[in-house]
Amino acid sequence: RFASPESWEDAMVYQVQVDRFNNGNLTNDHINPALEQRLYSGTSYPHDMPRWRHGGDIAGIRDRLGYLQHLGVNAIWVTPLLQHDGEYHGYCTTNPTTIDPGFGTPEQFRDFVQEAHSRGIRVVLDIVINHLCDVTTTYSKKPAHLECTQALNHRYWAATKEEIPTQGTLDFGPTFFPPFRSQSFFNRCGSDTMEEMGAEGGATMFGDFTMGMFDFDTQNWDFQEIFTQLHKYWVAYADIDGFRLDAAKHVTKDFLAFFSTEMRAYAGKLGKKNFMVLGEVAATADWVAQALGRMETDPAHPWDRNATGVPQGVTRRIASIERDYQRHAAFPLPGLSSVYNFEQSGDGAGYLIGQHPAKKLADFYASSRYGLVVNQTLGQANLNSLWTLLECHDWPRMLTTMPHRPEVLIAGFGWLFTSPGIPIIYYGLEQGFNGNCGAGTIFGGALVAAEVAELCEEGDDAKKRQDMFVGGPWLLGSAVPEINKLARIDAAAIPALSPPWREDPFLRTDHQVYRTARLAAALRKSCAPLRSGSLVWRSAEGGANGNLLAYSRILPRFEVLVLINPGFTGAPFIEQLEMDSEVNQGVGTYVNALDPSQTGRTVWVGGRAVLVFTGGLMVDGGTFAVFVHQDRLGLWDKELGTALCKAG
């Protein structure tokens, strides 16, 4: 078994959209395609091609492990691999006990995880927890949607078990997954509207996402047990290091508590003492707090609940597993190990592309929302254990509206790898991917061109998920000119295996965007405050410093100062910034790890420590600086293009 990390704060994650990342096995390219692809593939009109399966698979990820190791990441989040309905994204699971044959085999997945471990890279598997898909199943009795979701929500808050006459009845089709073939395992309230899915009410948890996605009754304790037991298999068989729970916002929190506690305990028995259970809770701070860690309860006294914020059904479930989570040495709490810090991530991305002022980031840290979420974490001190990002499979590419601004990504990597949280690189970010549909030639005639134009104008998810391999039919643009030249849209593209990664035209390591991602990862790995330090804002107010963002990451006797300028308000001239007076009690010299010619000296002014920059400091647009005390900084690394913090 590959041991868990002592702390997941040391992780640097790479997200792989499996179908779009790399094709490593041409023989499975046409296994289990969705209906549109079966109907139109090979015809003169390849309707909906951007939403087809394009050939990425497990073998393709494995072929690029050397590349990911070179980049410097030490964890991979892979989008769902379990058997599904044929849609390329994999988020419509039909059988959670095997790998989708279009992606590979269980044996190939196990071997991929083993090789990743041999390179020091952990694997987090994305799973769908709120619904099961089956195209042969329908409602034989239609539900009364609103009344059904309201009744189930009442049952959730009151912890009762009354019958719900407004529920529908499912007519299970012949392909429906047998272990879940029970009316009582599903809410049966019918499909939500888009507004209901985006809200935070009963329908959000108890309605179907859409037709054919049947919403689990996650209040059912028998279902909780069976679902959890089935997924324990992947920990035992493949030795994975964590689960990412898709759509965790849309299930009841009692299920999150049971699944998280049981999975951590089971993995611990296999030698994984700090198994990751990450939840996607795309919601307000209140809903995030109810899912994470302490879950707005006192873990030592679960019945001592926040009656207005915690449903009785959640309290009852947490009390039933109290001994189990309290025995876990690394995480003695009932809730999710971590969630995404979507607010910080969204505000950070908005700041970097000029939509938000720097002050918006500082305001979040001063808000009650921040405090509410911090209070649910294990240490109750910061959000270093939450996952952060600039883009992902559900968000537009950072450069969607400014496709030829690589300096924005350069500043972005500075923020991503030095701000609090576990950073995620969405595949292709380090190669400048921008989702630009018009970067290359569109083959297939006027109908195809018109369809692509409409899809891209609407911002379809496919635009966020371009191919990253030779032979891919959906090759969109990049801010890196050498990568941008590869763009083309061609449903008749001939599938091909990628060359070895050092020869792969999509995996160039000689441009500034990639080099910056790599050096930022190396800096974070070497400088402990960037991973685990507290955060103190030094400049985020605008004014004379423009939209400069400056902050310190601090551990006892160790401070790192970061300055970021995305480049929309000129290059501010900085003479001095306040520093931590406990760390900097004497005169000392700080050096920019990225440019040793830039230095500053700490002095005391009015009873506080101040870093005075030698000759002043000009922070150019599209750059960042990382100042470290000279005694903490090692020699210049010519290959990386930075000096690293010394060990110890």
PyMOL commands that set and color helices and strands:
alter all, ss='L'
color gray80, all
select helices_A, chain A and resi 8-10+18-21+26-28+35-40+49-51+58-63+65-71+106-118+145-158+178-180+183-185+194-198+202-206+221-238+248-250+253-269+285-291+312-320+322-326+342-352+358-365+368-374+406-418+429-431+446-458+461-464+481-484+501-503+512-526+528-532+543-545+630-632
alter helices_A, ss='H'
color red, helices_A
select strands_A, chain A and resi 13-16+75-78+82-84+93-99+122-128+131-133+138-141+169-171+213-215+242-246+276-279+338-339+387-389+422-426+441-442+474-475+488-489+534-539+549-555+558-565+573-578+588-592+595-605+608-618+623-629+633-637+642-645
alter strands_A, ss='S'
color yellow, strands_A
deselect
rebuild
show_as cartoon
